[in-house]
């Protein structure tokens, strides 16, 4: 995971089915890279292998989850096609892309205009929520990512040297890499992932079914603020 917060999250009581933690251990991308280096593994020399089933097939929609605006764009690709019953001509929602702290857009989805807002970084999230709470603005669909830029800039990601930080705009480069990866994927929409379709057909029923709700949704109990 790019995220150090996941280490805490995995220990939350809400994420333990029948008292057993759903997640055994969380390893950040930085830790994994160190472990690979320490073990002397040369990835370029490894033979290709298949991924585990059923988690081995992913989509471009999943890839862009890592960048601010990406979760919203992935959801829009699916919602627009389900609502209209037609294939989107262009699945890239450029209006929700970009690294500004708060971005807003009106998006036509099947003839309905959706007011959307994307915030990244907690300061921007607070500012956006204040605007909504005051009644100043209204949105139908909001995406918030805790880290500036999204998971591409998460606390568990590799740390750049001062010189590297000076030389490159790492958030922009990582965002560019994810959008390119998405374009190169054979499947770019979540609802076209054959393994996800099989899981729904064979086990979960349909999105938001009782079983899906029980197993895929969670809730959070309020905690005191640390002062
Ligand atoms: S945006 Fe940051 S806090 Fe949120 S999941 Fe990604 S890495 Fe974790």
py3Dmol code that shows the C-alpha trace and the ligand (Angstrom):
import py3Dmol

protein = """\
ATOM      1  CA  UNK A   1       0.000   0.000   0.000  1.00  0.00           C
ATOM      2  CA  UNK A   2       1.142   3.568  -0.584  1.00  0.00           C
ATOM      3  CA  UNK A   3      -0.553   4.391   2.690  1.00  0.00           C
ATOM      4  CA  UNK A   4       0.773   4.309   6.254  1.00  0.00           C
ATOM      5  CA  UNK A   5      -2.762   4.959   7.549  1.00  0.00           C
ATOM      6  CA  UNK A   6      -3.737   1.467   6.371  1.00  0.00           C
ATOM      7  CA  UNK A   7      -1.559   0.010   9.127  1.00  0.00           C
ATOM      8  CA  UNK A   8      -3.842   1.656  11.659  1.00  0.00           C
ATOM      9  CA  UNK A   9      -6.966   0.918   9.670  1.00  0.00           C
ATOM     10  CA  UNK A  10      -6.242  -2.823   9.559  1.00  0.00           C
ATOM     11  CA  UNK A  11      -6.391  -2.880  13.358  1.00  0.00           C
ATOM     12  CA  UNK A  12      -9.755  -1.137  13.644  1.00  0.00           C
ATOM     13  CA  UNK A  13     -12.413  -3.333  15.271  1.00  0.00           C
ATOM     14  CA  UNK A  14     -14.827  -2.543  12.413  1.00  0.00           C
ATOM     15  CA  UNK A  15     -12.484  -4.394  10.064  1.00  0.00           C
ATOM     16  CA  UNK A  16     -12.603  -7.734  11.827  1.00  0.00           C
ATOM     17  CA  UNK A  17     -15.208 -10.237  10.661  1.00  0.00           C
ATOM     18  CA  UNK A  18     -16.228 -12.511  13.548  1.00  0.00           C
ATOM     19  CA  UNK A  19     -13.450 -11.071  15.663  1.00  0.00           C
ATOM     20  CA  UNK A  20     -10.654 -11.997  13.232  1.00  0.00           C
ATOM     21  CA  UNK A  21      -8.870  -9.144  11.437  1.00  0.00           C
ATOM     22  CA  UNK A  22      -9.770  -9.034   7.731  1.00  0.00           C
ATOM     23  CA  UNK A  23      -6.224  -7.927   6.933  1.00  0.00           C
ATOM     24  CA  UNK A  24      -3.220  -9.754   8.399  1.00  0.00           C
ATOM     25  CA  UNK A  25      -0.516  -7.235   7.670  1.00  0.00           C
ATOM     26  CA  UNK A  26      -0.054  -3.989   5.775  1.00  0.00           C
ATOM     27  CA  UNK A  27       3.211  -3.373   3.942  1.00  0.00           C
ATOM     28  CA  UNK A  28       3.898  -0.003   2.371  1.00  0.00           C
ATOM     29  CA  UNK A  29       5.397   0.342  -1.089  1.00  0.00           C
ATOM     30  CA  UNK A  30       8.537   1.782   0.523  1.00  0.00           C
ATOM     31  CA  UNK A  31       8.869  -1.208   2.856  1.00  0.00           C
ATOM     32  CA  UNK A  32       8.252  -3.668   0.046  1.00  0.00           C
ATOM     33  CA  UNK A  33      10.914  -2.005  -2.092  1.00  0.00           C
ATOM     34  CA  UNK A  34      13.381  -2.250   0.796  1.00  0.00           C
ATOM     35  CA  UNK A  35      12.548  -5.909   1.378  1.00  0.00           C
ATOM     36  CA  UNK A  36      13.050  -6.679  -2.319  1.00  0.00           C
ATOM     37  CA  UNK A  37      16.406  -4.883  -2.277  1.00  0.00           C
ATOM     38  CA  UNK A  38      17.548  -6.587   0.930  1.00  0.00           C
ATOM     39  CA  UNK A  39      16.629  -9.992  -0.495  1.00  0.00           C
ATOM     40  CA  UNK A  40      18.756  -9.195  -3.567  1.00  0.00           C
ATOM     41  CA  UNK A  41      15.871  -9.844  -5.975  1.00  0.00           C
ATOM     42  CA  UNK A  42      16.353  -8.498  -9.473  1.00  0.00           C
ATOM     43  CA  UNK A  43      12.850  -8.049 -10.816  1.00  0.00           C
ATOM     44  CA  UNK A  44      14.027  -7.656 -14.380  1.00  0.00           C
ATOM     45  CA  UNK A  45      15.542 -11.142 -14.292  1.00  0.00           C
ATOM     46  CA  UNK A  46      12.444 -12.877 -12.885  1.00  0.00           C
ATOM     47  CA  UNK A  47      10.305 -15.014 -15.200  1.00  0.00           C
ATOM     48  CA  UNK A  48       6.729 -13.850 -15.691  1.00  0.00           C
ATOM     49  CA  UNK A  49       4.068 -15.646 -13.663  1.00  0.00           C
ATOM     50  CA  UNK A  50       0.311 -15.521 -13.411  1.00  0.00           C
ATOM     51  CA  UNK A  51      -1.281 -13.579 -10.597  1.00  0.00           C
ATOM     52  CA  UNK A  52      -3.415 -15.287  -7.967  1.00  0.00           C
ATOM     53  CA  UNK A  53      -7.010 -16.046  -8.858  1.00  0.00           C
ATOM     54  CA  UNK A  54      -9.411 -14.217  -8.293  1.00  0.00           C
ATOM     55  CA  UNK A  55      -7.304 -11.145  -7.615  1.00  0.00           C
ATOM     56  CA  UNK A  56      -5.140 -11.228 -10.714  1.00  0.00           C
ATOM     57  CA  UNK A  57      -7.267  -9.309 -13.209  1.00  0.00           C
ATOM     58  CA  UNK A  58      -7.338  -5.563 -12.764  1.00  0.00           C
ATOM     59  CA  UNK A  59      -8.601  -2.658 -14.826  1.00  0.00           C
ATOM     60  CA  UNK A  60      -7.517   0.835 -15.765  1.00  0.00           C
ATOM     61  CA  UNK A  61     -10.271   2.079 -13.465  1.00  0.00           C
ATOM     62  CA  UNK A  62      -8.473   0.406 -10.579  1.00  0.00           C
ATOM     63  CA  UNK A  63      -5.135   1.863 -11.617  1.00  0.00           C
ATOM     64  CA  UNK A  64      -6.353   5.467 -11.524  1.00  0.00           C
ATOM     65  CA  UNK A  65      -7.700   5.038  -7.991  1.00  0.00           C
ATOM     66  CA  UNK A  66      -4.199   6.097  -6.971  1.00  0.00           C
ATOM     67  CA  UNK A  67      -4.485   9.679  -8.171  1.00  0.00           C
ATOM     68  CA  UNK A  68      -6.780  12.446  -6.981  1.00  0.00           C
ATOM     69  CA  UNK A  69      -9.978  12.385  -9.052  1.00  0.00           C
ATOM     70  CA  UNK A  70      -9.335   8.791 -10.067  1.00  0.00           C
ATOM     71  CA  UNK A  71     -11.918   7.121  -7.819  1.00  0.00           C
ATOM     72  CA  UNK A  72     -14.548   9.524  -9.122  1.00  0.00           C
ATOM     73  CA  UNK A  73     -13.531   8.949 -12.741  1.00  0.00           C
ATOM     74  CA  UNK A  74     -13.582   5.171 -12.291  1.00  0.00           C
ATOM     75  CA  UNK A  75     -17.068   5.355 -10.763  1.00  0.00           C
ATOM     76  CA  UNK A  76     -18.308   7.676 -13.523  1.00  0.00           C
ATOM     77  CA  UNK A  77     -17.181   5.231 -16.216  1.00  0.00           C
ATOM     78  CA  UNK A  78     -19.372   2.560 -14.676  1.00  0.00           C
ATOM     79  CA  UNK A  79     -22.338   4.677 -13.577  1.00  0.00           C
ATOM     80  CA  UNK A  80     -22.641   6.403 -16.965  1.00  0.00           C
ATOM     81  CA  UNK A  81     -22.755   3.096 -18.832  1.00  0.00           C
ATOM     82  CA  UNK A  82     -25.165   1.466 -16.403  1.00  0.00           C
ATOM     83  CA  UNK A  83     -27.534   4.456 -16.459  1.00  0.00           C
ATOM     84  CA  UNK A  84     -27.558   4.878 -20.231  1.00  0.00           C
ATOM     85  CA  UNK A  85     -27.135   1.228 -21.184  1.00  0.00           C
ATOM     86  CA  UNK A  86     -24.694   2.467 -23.818  1.00  0.00           C
ATOM     87  CA  UNK A  87     -20.958   2.338 -24.190  1.00  0.00           C
ATOM     88  CA  UNK A  88     -19.213   5.651 -23.507  1.00  0.00           C
ATOM     89  CA  UNK A  89     -17.511   7.173 -26.529  1.00  0.00           C
ATOM     90  CA  UNK A  90     -14.838   8.694 -24.350  1.00  0.00           C
ATOM     91  CA  UNK A  91     -14.165   7.125 -20.981  1.00  0.00           C
ATOM     92  CA  UNK A  92     -11.659   9.771 -19.871  1.00  0.00           C
ATOM     93  CA  UNK A  93     -13.286  12.400 -17.655  1.00  0.00           C
ATOM     94  CA  UNK A  94     -10.702  15.145 -18.002  1.00  0.00           C
ATOM     95  CA  UNK A  95     -12.736  17.590 -15.903  1.00  0.00           C
ATOM     96  CA  UNK A  96     -11.992  15.673 -12.708  1.00  0.00           C
ATOM     97  CA  UNK A  97      -8.277  15.344 -13.431  1.00  0.00           C
ATOM     98  CA  UNK A  98      -5.560  17.689 -12.192  1.00  0.00           C
ATOM     99  CA  UNK A  99      -3.599  18.388  -9.043  1.00  0.00           C
ATOM    100  CA  UNK A 100      -5.318  21.552  -7.799  1.00  0.00           C
ATOM    101  CA  UNK A 101      -6.421  21.228  -4.168  1.00  0.00           C
ATOM    102  CA  UNK A 102     -10.136  21.505  -4.927  1.00  0.00           C
ATOM    103  CA  UNK A 103     -11.732  20.962  -8.319  1.00  0.00           C
ATOM    104  CA  UNK A 104     -15.412  21.216  -9.146  1.00  0.00           C
ATOM    105  CA  UNK A 105     -17.275  20.275 -12.300  1.00  0.00           C
ATOM    106  CA  UNK A 106     -20.726  19.775 -13.753  1.00  0.00           C
ATOM    107  CA  UNK A 107     -20.802  16.445 -15.558  1.00  0.00           C
ATOM    108  CA  UNK A 108     -23.492  15.140 -17.849  1.00  0.00           C
ATOM    109  CA  UNK A 109     -24.265  11.525 -16.990  1.00  0.00           C
ATOM    110  CA  UNK A 110     -26.989  10.032 -19.133  1.00  0.00           C
ATOM    111  CA  UNK A 111     -28.745  13.385 -19.527  1.00  0.00           C
ATOM    112  CA  UNK A 112     -28.507  14.218 -15.816  1.00  0.00           C
ATOM    113  CA  UNK A 113     -26.128  16.951 -14.701  1.00  0.00           C
ATOM    114  CA  UNK A 114     -24.070  15.853 -11.724  1.00  0.00           C
ATOM    115  CA  UNK A 115     -22.316  18.486  -9.640  1.00  0.00           C
ATOM    116  CA  UNK A 116     -19.014  17.009  -8.564  1.00  0.00           C
ATOM    117  CA  UNK A 117     -16.201  18.136  -6.287  1.00  0.00           C
ATOM    118  CA  UNK A 118     -12.763  16.610  -5.780  1.00  0.00           C
ATOM    119  CA  UNK A 119     -10.482  17.568  -2.896  1.00  0.00           C
ATOM    120  CA  UNK A 120      -7.034  16.274  -2.062  1.00  0.00           C
ATOM    121  CA  UNK A 121      -5.115  16.901   1.134  1.00  0.00           C
ATOM    122  CA  UNK A 122      -6.914  17.276   4.452  1.00  0.00           C
ATOM    123  CA  UNK A 123      -6.704  21.093   4.498  1.00  0.00           C
ATOM    124  CA  UNK A 124      -8.504  21.249   1.157  1.00  0.00           C
ATOM    125  CA  UNK A 125     -10.988  18.633   2.306  1.00  0.00           C
ATOM    126  CA  UNK A 126     -11.826  20.752   5.361  1.00  0.00           C
ATOM    127  CA  UNK A 127     -12.215  23.878   3.217  1.00  0.00           C
ATOM    128  CA  UNK A 128     -14.540  22.068   0.809  1.00  0.00           C
ATOM    129  CA  UNK A 129     -16.643  20.599   3.615  1.00  0.00           C
ATOM    130  CA  UNK A 130     -16.930  24.026   5.258  1.00  0.00           C
ATOM    131  CA  UNK A 131     -18.256  25.467   2.000  1.00  0.00           C
ATOM    132  CA  UNK A 132     -20.837  22.686   1.802  1.00  0.00           C
ATOM    133  CA  UNK A 133     -21.824  22.903   5.486  1.00  0.00           C
ATOM    134  CA  UNK A 134     -22.375  26.643   5.216  1.00  0.00           C
ATOM    135  CA  UNK A 135     -24.848  26.032   2.401  1.00  0.00           C
ATOM    136  CA  UNK A 136     -22.670  28.045   0.040  1.00  0.00           C
ATOM    137  CA  UNK A 137     -22.266  25.087  -2.325  1.00  0.00           C
ATOM    138  CA  UNK A 138     -24.009  21.821  -3.072  1.00  0.00           C
ATOM    139  CA  UNK A 139     -22.571  18.727  -4.730  1.00  0.00           C
ATOM    140  CA  UNK A 140     -24.038  15.385  -5.720  1.00  0.00           C
ATOM    141  CA  UNK A 141     -20.760  13.513  -5.761  1.00  0.00           C
ATOM    142  CA  UNK A 142     -17.650  14.242  -3.711  1.00  0.00           C
ATOM    143  CA  UNK A 143     -14.276  12.553  -3.688  1.00  0.00           C
ATOM    144  CA  UNK A 144     -11.778  13.250  -0.935  1.00  0.00           C
ATOM    145  CA  UNK A 145      -8.261  11.887  -0.726  1.00  0.00           C
ATOM    146  CA  UNK A 146      -6.249  12.458   2.422  1.00  0.00           C
ATOM    147  CA  UNK A 147      -2.885  13.016   0.757  1.00  0.00           C
ATOM    148  CA  UNK A 148      -2.026  15.910  -1.568  1.00  0.00           C
ATOM    149  CA  UNK A 149      -2.268  14.397  -5.050  1.00  0.00           C
ATOM    150  CA  UNK A 150      -3.820  11.182  -3.699  1.00  0.00           C
ATOM    151  CA  UNK A 151      -2.130   7.843  -3.003  1.00  0.00           C
ATOM    152  CA  UNK A 152       0.608   8.639  -5.526  1.00  0.00           C
ATOM    153  CA  UNK A 153       1.931  10.873  -2.760  1.00  0.00           C
ATOM    154  CA  UNK A 154       0.949   8.686   0.199  1.00  0.00           C
ATOM    155  CA  UNK A 155       2.963   8.463   3.392  1.00  0.00           C
ATOM    156  CA  UNK A 156       4.222   4.970   2.544  1.00  0.00           C
ATOM    157  CA  UNK A 157       5.627   5.884  -0.862  1.00  0.00           C
ATOM    158  CA  UNK A 158       9.360   6.081  -1.588  1.00  0.00           C
ATOM    159  CA  UNK A 159      10.903   9.277  -0.214  1.00  0.00           C
ATOM    160  CA  UNK A 160      12.790  11.493  -2.622  1.00  0.00           C
ATOM    161  CA  UNK A 161      16.121  13.095  -1.875  1.00  0.00           C
ATOM    162  CA  UNK A 162      16.250  16.895  -1.704  1.00  0.00           C
ATOM    163  CA  UNK A 163      17.886  16.944  -5.134  1.00  0.00           C
ATOM    164  CA  UNK A 164      15.217  14.689  -6.647  1.00  0.00           C
ATOM    165  CA  UNK A 165      12.503  16.888  -5.173  1.00  0.00           C
ATOM    166  CA  UNK A 166      14.153  19.855  -6.812  1.00  0.00           C
ATOM    167  CA  UNK A 167      14.580  18.103 -10.163  1.00  0.00           C
ATOM    168  CA  UNK A 168      11.168  16.542 -10.676  1.00  0.00           C
ATOM    169  CA  UNK A 169       7.531  17.192  -9.895  1.00  0.00           C
ATOM    170  CA  UNK A 170       6.919  13.733  -8.505  1.00  0.00           C
ATOM    171  CA  UNK A 171       3.157  14.096  -8.127  1.00  0.00           C
ATOM    172  CA  UNK A 172       2.763  15.132 -11.758  1.00  0.00           C
ATOM    173  CA  UNK A 173       5.083  12.344 -12.939  1.00  0.00           C
ATOM    174  CA  UNK A 174       3.321   9.655 -10.933  1.00  0.00           C
ATOM    175  CA  UNK A 175      -0.110  10.904 -12.069  1.00  0.00           C
ATOM    176  CA  UNK A 176       1.086  10.829 -15.684  1.00  0.00           C
ATOM    177  CA  UNK A 177       2.357   7.267 -15.212  1.00  0.00           C
ATOM    178  CA  UNK A 178      -0.984   6.060 -13.825  1.00  0.00           C
ATOM    179  CA  UNK A 179      -2.988   7.660 -16.627  1.00  0.00           C
ATOM    180  CA  UNK A 180      -0.644   6.073 -19.180  1.00  0.00           C
ATOM    181  CA  UNK A 181      -0.942   2.695 -17.441  1.00  0.00           C
ATOM    182  CA  UNK A 182      -4.729   3.056 -17.604  1.00  0.00           C
ATOM    183  CA  UNK A 183      -4.579   3.764 -21.344  1.00  0.00           C
ATOM    184  CA  UNK A 184      -2.435   0.651 -21.840  1.00  0.00           C
ATOM    185  CA  UNK A 185      -4.756  -1.705 -19.940  1.00  0.00           C
ATOM    186  CA  UNK A 186      -6.912  -4.082 -22.006  1.00  0.00           C
ATOM    187  CA  UNK A 187      -9.866  -3.527 -19.645  1.00  0.00           C
ATOM    188  CA  UNK A 188     -10.443   0.006 -18.358  1.00  0.00           C
ATOM    189  CA  UNK A 189     -13.827  -0.182 -16.610  1.00  0.00           C
ATOM    190  CA  UNK A 190     -14.506  -1.939 -13.321  1.00  0.00           C
ATOM    191  CA  UNK A 191     -17.817  -3.445 -14.436  1.00  0.00           C
ATOM    192  CA  UNK A 192     -16.062  -5.186 -17.328  1.00  0.00           C
ATOM    193  CA  UNK A 193     -13.616  -7.020 -15.081  1.00  0.00           C
ATOM    194  CA  UNK A 194     -14.535 -10.700 -15.644  1.00  0.00           C
ATOM    195  CA  UNK A 195     -13.514 -11.683 -12.141  1.00  0.00           C
ATOM    196  CA  UNK A 196     -15.628  -8.977 -10.538  1.00  0.00           C
ATOM    197  CA  UNK A 197     -18.546 -10.016 -12.736  1.00  0.00           C
ATOM    198  CA  UNK A 198     -18.064 -13.657 -11.676  1.00  0.00           C
ATOM    199  CA  UNK A 199     -17.934 -12.718  -7.981  1.00  0.00           C
ATOM    200  CA  UNK A 200     -21.248 -10.879  -8.327  1.00  0.00           C
ATOM    201  CA  UNK A 201     -22.851 -13.592 -10.464  1.00  0.00           C
ATOM    202  CA  UNK A 202     -21.763 -16.486  -8.314  1.00  0.00           C
ATOM    203  CA  UNK A 203     -21.712 -15.045  -4.830  1.00  0.00           C
ATOM    204  CA  UNK A 204     -22.666 -11.446  -4.126  1.00  0.00           C
ATOM    205  CA  UNK A 205     -25.742 -11.221  -6.344  1.00  0.00           C
ATOM    206  CA  UNK A 206     -25.875  -7.600  -7.426  1.00  0.00           C
ATOM    207  CA  UNK A 207     -24.207  -4.372  -6.239  1.00  0.00           C
ATOM    208  CA  UNK A 208     -25.677  -3.326  -2.890  1.00  0.00           C
ATOM    209  CA  UNK A 209     -27.272  -6.726  -2.307  1.00  0.00           C
ATOM    210  CA  UNK A 210     -27.578  -7.786   1.319  1.00  0.00           C
ATOM    211  CA  UNK A 211     -24.459  -9.975   1.055  1.00  0.00           C
ATOM    212  CA  UNK A 212     -22.483  -7.252  -0.747  1.00  0.00           C
ATOM    213  CA  UNK A 213     -23.510  -4.733   1.866  1.00  0.00           C
ATOM    214  CA  UNK A 214     -22.570  -7.045   4.737  1.00  0.00           C
ATOM    215  CA  UNK A 215     -19.185  -7.975   3.306  1.00  0.00           C
ATOM    216  CA  UNK A 216     -18.012  -4.935   1.370  1.00  0.00           C
ATOM    217  CA  UNK A 217     -19.298  -1.995   3.378  1.00  0.00           C
ATOM    218  CA  UNK A 218     -18.076  -0.834   6.742  1.00  0.00           C
ATOM    219  CA  UNK A 219     -18.859   1.874   9.231  1.00  0.00           C
ATOM    220  CA  UNK A 220     -16.710   3.923  11.537  1.00  0.00           C
ATOM    221  CA  UNK A 221     -17.293   4.730  15.142  1.00  0.00           C
ATOM    222  CA  UNK A 222     -16.533   8.233  16.270  1.00  0.00           C
ATOM    223  CA  UNK A 223     -13.224   8.660  18.044  1.00  0.00           C
ATOM    224  CA  UNK A 224     -12.019  11.481  20.222  1.00  0.00           C
ATOM    225  CA  UNK A 225      -9.765  14.000  18.553  1.00  0.00           C
ATOM    226  CA  UNK A 226      -6.127  13.860  19.513  1.00  0.00           C
ATOM    227  CA  UNK A 227      -5.187  17.340  20.724  1.00  0.00           C
TER     228      UNK A 227
END
"""
ligand_1 = """\
8
LIG
S -4.855 9.336 -0.181
Fe -3.256 9.030 1.340
S -4.395 8.536 3.227
Fe -5.811 8.240 1.527
S -5.637 6.053 1.014
Fe -4.225 7.179 -0.328
S -2.256 7.120 0.705
Fe -3.828 6.609 2.224
"""
view = py3Dmol.view(width=600, height=400)
view.addModel(protein, "pdb")
view.setStyle({"model": 0}, {"cartoon": {"style": "trace"}})
view.addModel(ligand_1, "xyz")
view.setStyle({"model": 1}, {"stick": {}})
view.zoomTo()
view.show()
